[in-house]
Amino acid sequence: MQEVHMGEEKIKWYKSPTVTTPILVIFVLIMLRLSSNVLASQQNGNIFLNIAIVQIAVLVLPCIFYYFIKERKLSTPVFLSVLKPSHIVFTIFTLLLFISGSILIQYLYIIGGGQGTSIAGFFDSVTDLSAEDSNIGIIISFIVVPAVCEEFFFRGLVLSEYRSLGSANAVIISALCFAMLHCSMDNFPIYFFTGIVLGFVTVVTRSIISAIIIHLVSNTLSIYGSDMFLRIIIQKSNKFFVFFLILVVFGLSLLFVFSKLEQIYFSYAEKPPITSIPPKSFPNISRVFLSPTFLLLIAVFIFITVLR
């Protein structure tokens, strides 16, 4: 029987995260698509409550089931630690980087004649987000629940499973899965950028709490901070000046992030938070991105997105 080496352990090929994790993502992707179709045809009941329940059922319950199938042992532990003070500052800088980067992508969409992007959630097309009497429902269903459930799934499980094949691979693959699960070709760049930032901050702070915080702000801005404000600024100002200003803020944010990142890793060098050094990503690239199940996931994503 073929075996896969992971650190000092040997596991059967069919138990490798490169096999099992994409299958889990495919299942969740299909269930989300079916759930959105059912909710779109629903006429009665509290749509916001139903959306929240569906997200918990589709994103969290499969994680728990998967965990027990894997004999209650993922490839690497889930990052569930409390944020340290230095990590809080780093998270704030990363949030600033994320906001400026998202605005930059929005700017490019608008300049290119696009309609702008949104990361309000997978179910934003099945209900009326402009209803004045639904603020509580919107906050729960499109801000809080998605932030917690999606981070638990993508940065808690997917990233943790792939981390045994390199942290960079884990961040990229979790970002790709995050983007694909939202079934949007047009919005894929901003979903992928968001996933990269969330995975990056999780790996650095070793806590999904930081990703949840950024995700909460991201969802809030996506719903209540419409791109109309940016469109008005572009129309009433010099386009080059607006682009230059956004680029400067993004560059400064990147500088702040790397400055704080250096301090954090200096502290890790003095007092390592883990007992072993994570493996290099480069030798495992083909195993991660060319695995048959991941290629199948890409095919399912394209099929579902075209039909959507």
Secondary structure, DSSP 8 states (H G I E B T S, - for coil): --EEEETTEEEEGGGSHHHHHHHHHHHHHHHHHHHHHHHHT--SS-HHHHHHHHHIIIIIHHHHHHHHHTTT--SS---B----HHHHHHHHHHHHHHHHHHHHHHHHHHHTT------S-TTTTSS-TT-GGGHHHHIIIIIIHHHHHHHIIIIIIIHHHHGGG-HHHHHHHHHHHHHHTTT-STTHHHHHHHHHHHHHHHHHHTBHHHHHHHHHHHHHHHHHS-THHHHHHHHHS-HHHHHHHHHHHHHHHHHHHHHHHHHHHHHHHHS-SSSS----SGGGHHHHHS-HHHHHHHHHHHHHHHH-
